[in-house]
Amino acid sequence: MDVLETVPTRRRTAADAVVELRQYTLKPGSRDTLIDLFEREFVETQEAEGMSVLGQFRDLDDPERFVWLRGFPDMTTRARSLTAFYDGPVWAAHRDAARATMVDTDDVLLLRPAGPGMGLRRPGTRPPVGAAALPPTLVTATICHLDASAEDGFLAFHQRLVDPALRAAGAPALATLVTEPAANGYPRLPVREGARVLVRLAAFLDRAAYDRHLAALARSPAWRLASAEMDAALSRPVETLRLAPTARSAIR
């Protein structure tokens, strides 16, 4: 079952050409406060300026981390849309409340699809404002930090060995993304400068499905071979975020 099929209208639109993976460190005990504010005030109002709020998540391994994905059709639109929103009345009205929850918001990866058909499809209509039911889905963002750019051989290796082993173990990719090389056109919001990454997003129907995936990987000779070669090619260990979608996350 396609996890995105749980989005009410089951409608798809084209994948965004630019995606931000944003990780916020928050003050202790403030994550739910920010999520409530974000889902009430910052979803439709950002999309009205031409961007996509693709998903909001609680990091299952860090109670002070809020993770979200935002998409844009291109870098020019990104700069224009961010200017319109952060200079606009909604952010002006609520920025102090949002900032009061935050310690750091600069951990941002600026990404693009790794190739044709590898982008993150925009889900259909999300639950309405006020929705409270949490989906059981678990989403993973696996971040590979590269010594060289993904185009210098790692992407081909990943698609030849790593991705098939993960799919065989029950984790088809929602998207495979690599670093967007263009300069950050909106310096008011910093991104990780100099980052070279490949990010694979996957989704599981629940935590039990994720546990079955891990067990399948542990039994897989193909995965043992692929993961050993992958570790040797990376500049640091693979980083895996285990994420629980919020009540209004479109990816759910």
Buried (B, 14 or more C-beta within 10 A) or exposed (E): EEBBEBBEEEEEEEBBBBBBBBBBBBEEEBBBBBBEBBBBBBBBBBBEBBBBBBBBBBBBEBEBBBBBBBBBBEBEBBBBBBBBBBEBEBBEEBEEEBEEBBEEBEBBBBBBBBBEEBBBBBBBEBBEEEEEEEBBBBBBBBBBBBEEBBBEEBBEBBBEBBBBBBEBBBBEBBBBBBBBEEEBBBEEBEBBEEBBBBBBBBBBBEBEBBEBBEEBBEEBEBBEEBBEEBEEBBEEEBEEBBBBBBBBBBBB
